[in-house]
């Protein structure tokens, strides 16, 4: 049974420049005890999707569609009820640990505050719980860390403190936004191990928002690839990463240093002025003229979903029709 | 040829007896974990941070103590790309002004027309277009900013570029673009490059030789392929294993 069901989610920002369609028709299921990776480049809408689940968006945003959490529709929930869910049922580990902690309060003070927000315990008990939590996350000398300020900790340590804050309320859904950004290989591995242990211990579902494909390969059961606000390929992580179908996923894997560091040409389209056809059309090495005209829907395959005309049924006939149209237009 | 020595501050050794050299046209990759002293070494080489002892020799000239760089001594031929694109450019200057600044400071152009021509040439080299000139840094992506930084550096016709984790804040696809550009430019102008990164896979792709740093010391140097195949130091071996882990 899925813990969280996202159906046809659209998140739109109203800006002076026009409507920014950051998330456009996304459907996703998160299952208890499973880790789902959400990958894509900067500005593709993956962080906005994470924020939309918790409804932590600025006033100029509008969310449409459906997000059901344990059967309850989150988008209809009043703010007071939502506040009770946040932290206790669904928690968020923010990116950039450098700016997400309060620089003038000690780690202990910030953790104790979070713990006492969720449980009615004394300060002393909360402090003990905080130390135990840091120990669980492999932070050396947790008692000493509690008395320190964020600037005295390294990036990897701060990230673990944020993870600790996230799991204080024993949430059944954990959303981690770029938990390994800027960390070196060894610290990245420790962070991955910490996240794996947390989900194993609590049985929580983890949505891992990242652009680090190595972390996805090491940590995720399922993966969804986002491009320009849409999910363009999703399926089991092992399947998608070893045998990518969508040209964008293939390009992403090809740009890894281990795969020859081949960049994808061009830049992703503006979310204000989206093209009519496939959003990857002008960067795609396998594009046919039809791709610029027809917006591809998500095609179900036995082991995954792909949003690409290459895999659409009846593509041959479709291509023929649109090819004729194009020629007529040229004449 | 560089020689940097012991660096002491608050009786804490960040760098400890570091010696290395880079030849023209060569890329030396410097790998190491967070806080091992990679970035400090970059700053010492450029004279941004004074070394407690030891010396830095660039094109046969010794870097003056206390980082007292003078413009007429040719130190502008050594330049750096920083890690954080959002902090690399003056947020209040348009890209055009950021690009013009080094040209004016070093009096490389005589009038506005020449300046515009040089800037246009630089833009083409790094793959940006004229429309970017009138924008502010916050209107550009991280990858575009690193291109602007590279253009600024190329304006001074450098002999050596120090790249301090230039792509660790970028997406993989953008990282590939920027690294390829850096390598192209390096080959075209015969630049020496000190490429600093914590990502062994990236360093392997970029570098001819690799130096591995741990706790302020260079623990191993050698040809890139050899070091990765046969790591001689436990720390290097741990790094190689990490690459295989994911």
Interface residues (C-beta under 8 A of the other chain):
Chain A: X41 X42 X43 X154 X155 X156 X181 X182 X183 X184 X185 X186 X187 X188 X189 X211 X212 X213 X214 X215 X217 X218 X251 X252 X255 X256 X257 X258 X261 X262 X263 X264 X267
Chain B: X33 X34 X35 X141 X142 X168 X169 X171 X172 X173 X174 X175 X176 X177 X179 X180 X198 X199 X200 X201 X202 X204 X205 X238 X239 X242 X243 X245 X246
